[in-house]
C-alpha cells in the first residue's frame, strides 16, 4: 500500500489515555481506515508494558486493558518480525548515530527499510528522523 507508514507506540498508546489524546494521533488513526501501518517486533511487548504499568498505577482496570487490546488488534497494524544479525548491526550503528534507545531505533530502522514515513509523537525520534532525511508523517 502506497500510503502505508511506520507507527511508534507513543501514537498508539495516546489513543487510549484521555489525558494523552491529541489531534495528530487522531489523524493517524483516521489514516488507518485506508491503509496499514508497520511496527517492529518489539511493539507488542511495548503495548503490553504500558498497559501493565497503567494497571499498577491504577490508571485503568484489567478489563479496560483487555478491551483496548481487542480493539487495537483489529487495526491494520502489521508486526514485522525477523530481526536478523545484520539488522542488529544496523540498529547498533543507527542508534549510535542518532543517540536513540534501541527501541526507538527499531522504529526508525523499520521506516528506513520500508522507505515509509514515521508516525510518532516522540520529539527526539522526530529530530533523529529529520536529521537523517526520514520522512515524518504529519497527519
N, CA, C and O of each residue as an XYZ file, in Angstrom:
556
protein
N       0.843     -1.190      0.000
C       0.000      0.000      0.000
C       0.879      1.242      0.000
O       1.804      1.351      0.805
N       0.601      2.155     -0.880
C       1.442      3.339     -1.036
C       1.360      4.305      0.134
O       2.331      5.005      0.423
N       0.227      4.355      0.807
C       0.067      5.285      1.914
C       0.486      4.700      3.253
O       0.315      5.343      4.289
N       1.029      3.493      3.246
C       1.402      2.849      4.494
C       2.508      3.635      5.189
O       3.195      4.452      4.575
N       2.660      3.372      6.459
C       3.637      4.103      7.264
C       4.061      3.247      8.437
O       3.467      2.204      8.708
N       5.093      3.695      9.131
C       5.551      3.064     10.360
C       4.991      3.902     11.503
O       5.047      5.131     11.467
N       4.459      3.237     12.502
C       3.868      3.951     13.640
C       4.564      3.520     14.920
O       4.828      2.334     15.120
N       4.858      4.472     15.779
C       5.501      4.088     17.029
C       4.484      4.088     18.166
O       3.360      4.569     18.023
N       4.906      3.541     19.282
C       3.995      3.309     20.398
C       3.486      4.592     21.048
O       2.430      4.577     21.679
N       4.204      5.693     20.911
C       3.729      6.951     21.505
C       2.394      7.366     20.905
O       1.539      7.907     21.607
N       2.209      7.120     19.630
C       0.948      7.447     18.960
C      -0.126      6.449     19.372
O      -1.234      6.837     19.742
N       0.202      5.178     19.308
C      -0.776      4.126     19.594
C      -1.346      4.267     21.006
O      -2.561      4.202     21.194
N      -0.493      4.455     21.975
C      -0.980      4.497     23.351
C      -1.723      5.793     23.661
O      -2.527      5.830     24.592
N      -1.473      6.845     22.907
C      -2.227      8.076     23.137
C      -3.696      7.910     22.751
O      -4.543      8.692     23.184
N      -4.003      6.898     21.940
C      -5.402      6.638     21.596
C      -6.198      6.168     22.803
O      -7.415      6.348     22.851
N      -5.537      5.581     23.759
C      -6.248      5.027     24.906
C      -6.390      6.007     26.067
O      -7.464      6.129     26.657
N      -5.321      6.692     26.383
C      -5.314      7.539     27.576
C      -5.885      8.925     27.260
O      -5.328      9.666     26.451
N      -6.986      9.257     27.898
C      -7.676     10.519     27.611
C      -6.788     11.737     27.820
O      -6.911     12.723     27.093
N      -5.906     11.682     28.791
C      -5.032     12.830     29.054
C      -3.894     12.927     28.038
O      -3.104     13.869     28.090
N      -3.801     11.976     27.124
C      -2.764     11.998     26.105
C      -3.326     12.125     24.691
O      -2.565     12.125     23.724
N      -4.644     12.235     24.561
C      -5.238     12.353     23.225
C      -4.821     13.666     22.584
O      -4.602     14.667     23.267
N      -4.715     13.648     21.266
C      -4.326     14.852     20.546
C      -4.743     14.725     19.084
O      -5.027     13.633     18.593
N      -4.771     15.846     18.416
C      -5.229     15.919     17.025
C      -4.361     15.065     16.103
O      -4.883     14.370     15.232
N      -3.064     15.111     16.283
C      -2.144     14.352     15.442
C      -2.451     12.854     15.512
O      -2.597     12.202     14.478
N      -2.549     12.310     16.719
C      -2.809     10.889     16.895
C      -4.165     10.501     16.305
O      -4.316      9.419     15.738
N      -5.139     11.388     16.443
C      -6.465     11.124     15.861
C      -6.384     11.046     14.338
O      -7.021     10.190     13.725
N      -5.603     11.937     13.728
C      -5.449     11.914     12.271
C      -4.727     10.647     11.806
O      -5.054     10.089     10.759
N      -3.756     10.203     12.582
C      -3.052      8.965     12.247
C      -4.023      7.790     12.325
O      -4.016      6.917     11.457
N      -4.850      7.768     13.353
C      -5.842      6.703     13.481
C      -6.815      6.728     12.305
O      -7.151      5.679     11.756
N      -7.261      7.905     11.920
C      -8.150      8.030     10.760
C      -7.486      7.493      9.494
O      -8.140      6.894      8.641
N      -6.201      7.712      9.390
C      -5.460      7.257      8.201
C      -5.480      5.728      8.086
O      -5.389      5.180      6.987
N      -5.599      5.051      9.225
C      -5.632      3.586      9.218
C      -6.933      3.023      8.639
O      -7.060      1.812      8.463
N      -7.878      3.884      8.348
C      -9.104      3.431      7.685
C      -8.817      3.021      6.242
O      -9.547      2.217      5.662
N      -7.742      3.581      5.661
C      -7.452      3.375      4.245
C      -6.112      2.728      3.948
O      -5.792      2.488      2.784
N      -5.337      2.447      4.953
C      -4.009      1.887      4.717
C      -3.577      1.079      5.932
O      -4.339      0.910      6.884
N      -2.355      0.587      5.887
C      -1.828     -0.170      7.010
C      -0.590      0.513      7.573
O       0.054      1.334      6.918
N      -0.286      0.147      8.800
C       0.912      0.661      9.456
C       1.792     -0.520      9.838
O       1.310     -1.633     10.052
N       3.082     -0.255      9.920
C       4.046     -1.277     10.282
C       4.689     -0.925     11.610
O       4.899      0.246     11.923
N       4.997     -1.948     12.380
C       5.688     -1.791     13.660
C       6.757     -2.874     13.767
O       6.612     -3.949     13.186
N       7.828     -2.596     14.507
C       8.848     -3.633     14.709
C       8.355     -4.688     15.697
O       7.355     -4.493     16.387
N       9.065     -5.790     15.751
C       8.653     -6.922     16.580
C       8.602     -6.605     18.073
O       7.987     -7.356     18.830
N       9.224     -5.526     18.514
C       9.176     -5.166     19.933
C       7.856     -4.501     20.317
O       7.534     -4.402     21.501
N       7.099     -4.049     19.337
C       5.896     -3.275     19.597
C       4.870     -3.983     20.497
O       4.377     -3.358     21.436
N       4.530     -5.248     20.256
C       3.543     -5.877     21.149
C       3.963     -5.848     22.617
O       3.131     -5.643     23.501
N       5.250     -6.052     22.873
C       5.732     -6.007     24.255
C       5.659     -4.600     24.828
O       5.376     -4.424     26.013
N       5.911     -3.602     23.995
C       5.800     -2.223     24.465
C       4.360     -1.893     24.843
O       4.114     -1.265     25.873
N       3.413     -2.313     24.015
C       2.000     -2.076     24.308
C       1.617     -2.727     25.630
O       1.022     -2.090     26.500
N       1.961     -3.990     25.770
C       1.626     -4.717     26.994
C       2.279     -4.068     28.210
O       1.655     -3.970     29.267
N       3.513     -3.629     28.076
C       4.202     -2.997     29.201
C       3.492     -1.714     29.638
O       3.309     -1.484     30.833
N       3.096     -0.890     28.689
C       2.386      0.354     29.036
C       1.087      0.025     29.763
O       0.749      0.678     30.750
N       0.364     -0.970     29.291
C      -0.892     -1.354     29.942
C      -0.650     -1.897     31.348
O      -1.390     -1.568     32.275
N       0.376     -2.723     31.509
C       0.691     -3.258     32.838
C       1.055     -2.147     33.820
O       0.589     -2.139     34.960
N       1.880     -1.222     33.376
C       2.274     -0.104     34.242
C       1.047      0.731     34.606
O       0.887      1.129     35.759
N       0.193      0.993     33.637
C      -1.012      1.781     33.897
C      -1.941      1.065     34.882
O      -2.544      1.704     35.745
N      -2.055     -0.246     34.753
C      -2.868     -1.006     35.714
C      -2.279     -0.898     37.116
O      -3.004     -0.685     38.088
N      -0.969     -1.047     37.213
C      -0.311     -0.984     38.526
C      -0.422      0.395     39.161
O      -0.404      0.528     40.385
N      -0.536      1.416     38.322
C      -0.693      2.789     38.826
C      -2.163      3.168     38.993
O      -2.490      4.319     39.281
N      -3.036      2.192     38.811
C      -4.485      2.390     38.904
C      -5.024      3.422     37.918
O      -6.009      4.105     38.201
N      -4.370      3.534     36.751
C      -4.876      4.414     35.692
C      -5.965      3.713     34.891
O      -6.785      4.363     34.244
N      -5.968      2.381     34.938
C      -7.003      1.625     34.247
C      -7.164      0.267     34.888
O      -6.292     -0.203     35.619
N      -8.289     -0.356     34.605
C      -8.602     -1.665     35.154
C      -8.239     -2.754     34.142
O      -8.097     -2.497     32.946
N      -8.096     -3.958     34.650
C      -7.739     -5.122     33.834
C      -8.668     -5.252     32.626
O      -8.204     -5.464     31.505
N      -9.954     -5.129     32.847
C     -10.932     -5.273     31.756
C     -10.722     -4.208     30.682
O     -10.920     -4.473     29.497
N     -10.321     -2.999     31.094
C     -10.062     -1.938     30.126
C      -8.855     -2.261     29.249
O      -8.852     -1.974     28.052
N      -7.837     -2.856     29.852
C      -6.649     -3.245     29.087
C      -7.029     -4.282     28.037
O      -6.622     -4.183     26.879
N      -7.804     -5.268     28.445
C      -8.220     -6.310     27.505
C      -9.071     -5.745     26.378
O      -8.902     -6.127     25.220
N      -9.974     -4.849     26.704
C     -10.836     -4.249     25.681
C      -9.993     -3.428     24.702
O     -10.197     -3.505     23.491
N      -9.052     -2.647     25.223
C      -8.185     -1.860     24.345
C      -7.395     -2.775     23.408
O      -7.282     -2.497     22.214
N      -6.852     -3.862     23.947
C      -6.100     -4.809     23.108
C      -6.992     -5.409     22.023
O      -6.566     -5.546     20.876
N      -8.215     -5.762     22.377
C      -9.143     -6.317     21.388
C      -9.365     -5.333     20.244
O      -9.348     -5.725     19.077
N      -9.572     -4.074     20.567
C      -9.780     -3.045     19.546
C      -8.505     -2.808     18.740
O      -8.546     -2.689     17.516
N      -7.383     -2.741     19.434
C      -6.100     -2.489     18.780
C      -5.765     -3.593     17.772
O      -5.264     -3.318     16.682
N      -6.044     -4.822     18.143
C      -5.713     -5.952     17.277
C      -6.590     -6.016     16.027
O      -6.297     -6.779     15.106
N      -7.643     -5.237     15.986
C      -8.492     -5.171     14.796
C      -7.963     -4.177     13.766
O      -8.395     -4.182     12.613
N      -7.032     -3.329     14.184
C      -6.483     -2.325     13.273
C      -5.474     -2.964     12.314
O      -4.858     -3.978     12.643
N      -5.306     -2.373     11.139
C      -4.345     -2.922     10.172
C      -2.906     -2.525     10.510
O      -2.253     -1.776      9.782
N      -2.443     -3.053     11.631
C      -1.068     -2.816     12.076
C      -0.314     -4.130     11.914
O      -0.663     -5.145     12.517
N       0.720     -4.090     11.092
C       1.486     -5.285     10.746
C       2.780     -5.310     11.554
O       3.590     -4.386     11.483
N       2.956     -6.373     12.314
C       4.180     -6.543     13.099
C       5.225     -7.195     12.204
O       5.026     -8.301     11.700
N       6.342     -6.495     12.013
C       7.444     -7.000     11.191
C       8.383     -7.817     12.072
O       8.988     -7.299     13.010
N       8.490     -9.079     11.755
C       9.371     -9.977     12.517
C      10.672    -10.186     11.751
O      10.822     -9.710     10.625
N      11.583    -10.878     12.348
C      12.810    -11.233     11.646
C      13.949    -10.256     11.869
O      14.552     -9.771     10.912
N      14.242     -9.969     13.107
C      15.377     -9.103     13.427
C      16.636     -9.944     13.332
O      16.975    -10.673     14.265
N      17.329     -9.843     12.206
C      18.486    -10.691     11.931
C      19.766    -10.132     12.552
O      19.776     -9.044     13.128
N      20.833    -10.897     12.420
C      22.142    -10.430     12.891
C      22.559     -9.169     12.143
O      23.141     -8.256     12.729
N      22.262     -9.122     10.860
C      22.585     -7.929     10.069
C      21.793     -6.732     10.579
O      22.327     -5.630     10.702
N      20.520     -6.955     10.874
C      19.674     -5.874     11.383
C      20.188     -5.386     12.727
O      20.143     -4.190     13.013
N      20.668     -6.287     13.540
C      21.220     -5.893     14.837
C      22.405     -4.952     14.654
O      22.537     -3.963     15.374
N      23.257     -5.262     13.695
C      24.414     -4.401     13.429
C      23.964     -3.040     12.906
O      24.505     -2.006     13.296
N      22.968     -3.050     12.020
C      22.429     -1.791     11.501
C      21.811     -0.969     12.627
O      21.994      0.247     12.685
N      21.088     -1.624     13.512
C      20.448     -0.927     14.631
C      21.493     -0.326     15.570
O      21.333      0.794     16.056
N      22.546     -1.068     15.815
C      23.617     -0.565     16.675
C      24.246      0.684     16.064
O      24.443      1.686     16.752
N      24.555      0.622     14.790
C      25.165      1.779     14.114
C      24.202      2.962     14.078
O      24.607      4.095     14.337
N      22.943      2.713     13.761
C      21.957      3.799     13.702
C      21.717      4.404     15.082
O      21.597      5.621     15.218
N      21.649      3.556     16.099
C      21.477      4.046     17.464
C      22.624      4.933     17.908
O      22.418      5.930     18.599
N      23.826      4.568     17.511
C      24.997      5.406     17.821
C      24.904      6.749     17.109
O      25.160      7.800     17.697
N      24.532      6.694     15.830
C      24.461      7.915     15.021
C      23.393      8.873     15.531
O      23.599     10.086     15.571
N      22.246      8.315     15.920
C      21.103      9.154     16.288
C      20.987      9.404     17.781
O      20.226     10.274     18.205
N      21.729      8.659     18.580
C      21.669      8.744     20.034
C      20.286      8.368     20.575
O      19.829      8.910     21.581
N      19.631      7.427     19.883
C      18.323      6.937     20.315
C      18.483      5.636     21.090
O      19.512      4.967     20.994
N      17.458      5.285     21.857
C      17.432      3.978     22.506
C      17.285      2.905     21.435
O      16.916      3.202     20.298
N      17.567      1.682     21.790
C      17.404      0.589     20.829
C      15.943      0.452     20.404
O      15.660      0.066     19.270
N      15.027      0.764     21.300
C      13.605      0.651     20.993
C      13.196      1.680     19.936
O      12.546      1.337     18.949
N      13.577      2.929     20.146
C      13.260      3.969     19.158
C      13.997      3.725     17.848
O      13.465      3.985     16.769
N      15.215      3.228     17.950
C      15.988      2.909     16.751
C      15.278      1.856     15.906
O      15.345      1.904     14.677
N      14.601      0.911     16.545
C      13.892     -0.139     15.807
C      12.807      0.467     14.911
O      12.614      0.007     13.786
N      12.104      1.483     15.390
C      11.070      2.137     14.580
C      11.698      2.912     13.423
O      11.215      2.865     12.291
N      12.769      3.617     13.724
C      13.447      4.402     12.691
C      14.049      3.491     11.625
O      13.949      3.776     10.432
N      14.662      2.415     12.048
C      15.249      1.470     11.103
C      14.172      0.839     10.219
O      14.388      0.635      9.024
N      13.028      0.535     10.796
C      11.933     -0.030     10.006
C      11.439      0.978      8.963
O      11.146      0.603      7.828
N      11.349      2.243      9.342
C      10.939      3.277      8.389
C      11.949      3.376      7.239
O      11.567      3.546      6.081
N      13.215      3.270      7.566
C      14.266      3.306      6.539
C      14.133      2.092      5.619
O      14.122      2.233      4.396
N      14.032      0.920      6.201
C      13.985     -0.315      5.409
C      12.733     -0.396      4.538
O      12.783     -0.905      3.419
N      11.614      0.103      5.053
C      10.355      0.075      4.299
C      10.217      1.282      3.362
O       9.353      1.316      2.486
N      11.097      2.270      3.573
C      11.010      3.529      2.832
C       9.615      4.151      2.997
O       8.970      4.558      2.030
N       9.186      4.205      4.242
C       7.871      4.727      4.593
C       8.037      5.834      5.631
O       9.022      5.844      6.369
N       7.099      6.755      5.694
C       7.171      7.790      6.724
C       6.916      7.204      8.116
O       6.353      6.119      8.263
N       7.338      7.941      9.110
C       7.233      7.522     10.504
C       6.217      8.395     11.226
O       6.312      9.622     11.188
N       5.257      7.776     11.875
C       4.282      8.491     12.703
C       4.727      8.362     14.155
O       4.805      7.257     14.692
N       5.015      9.484     14.777
C       5.486      9.475     16.162
C       5.162     10.798     16.841
O       5.031     11.833     16.188
N       5.037     10.746     18.150
C       4.889     11.944     18.977
C       6.180     12.234     19.734
O       6.286     13.250     20.421
N       7.155     11.347     19.610
C       8.413     11.437     20.338
C       9.324     12.481     19.689
O       9.797     12.292     18.569
N       9.562     13.570     20.394
C      10.339     14.686     19.831
C      11.765     14.269     19.459
O      12.281     14.690     18.424
N      12.393     13.460     20.283
C      13.761     13.022     19.998
C      13.791     12.133     18.751
O      14.717     12.217     17.945
N      12.776     11.284     18.599
C      12.682     10.424     17.427
C      12.391     11.243     16.171
O      12.934     10.953     15.105
N      11.549     12.252     16.286
C      11.272     13.150     15.155
C      12.549     13.845     14.713
O      12.854     13.898     13.521
N      13.290     14.373     15.664
C      14.537     15.074     15.351
C      15.541     14.141     14.680
O      16.183     14.510     13.697
N      15.673     12.925     15.221
C      16.616     11.967     14.634
C      16.199     11.606     13.207
O      17.045     11.525     12.316
N      14.911     11.391     12.991
C      14.419     11.050     11.648
C      14.710     12.181     10.671
O      15.211     11.952      9.570
N      14.395     13.390     11.080
C      14.620     14.532     10.192
C      16.100     14.724      9.891
O      16.466     15.104      8.779
N      16.955     14.461     10.881
C      18.398     14.621     10.691
C      18.980     13.649      9.674
O      20.015     13.926      9.067
N      18.320     12.511      9.487
C      18.836     11.546      8.503
C      17.877     11.418      7.309
O      17.911     10.435      6.569
N      17.039     12.415      7.148
C      16.131     12.511      5.987
C      15.114     11.393      5.872
O      14.793     10.945      4.771
N      14.605     10.942      7.016
C      13.481     10.013      7.039
C      12.230     10.864      7.230
O      12.148     11.664      8.162
N      11.266     10.683      6.345
C      10.039     11.488      6.400
C       9.252     11.168      7.657
O       9.087     10.004      8.024
N       8.770     12.213      8.309
C       7.915     12.069      9.461
C       6.489     12.392      9.029
O       6.238     13.413      8.388
N       5.576     11.527      9.381
C       4.175     11.700      8.998
C       3.565     12.808      9.847
O       3.542     12.726     11.075
N       3.077     13.833      9.183
C       2.458     14.949      9.907
C       0.966     14.986      9.732
O       0.379     16.045      9.508
N       0.339     13.799      9.838
C      -1.118     13.730      9.765
C      -1.594     13.860      8.393
O      -2.801     13.822      8.153
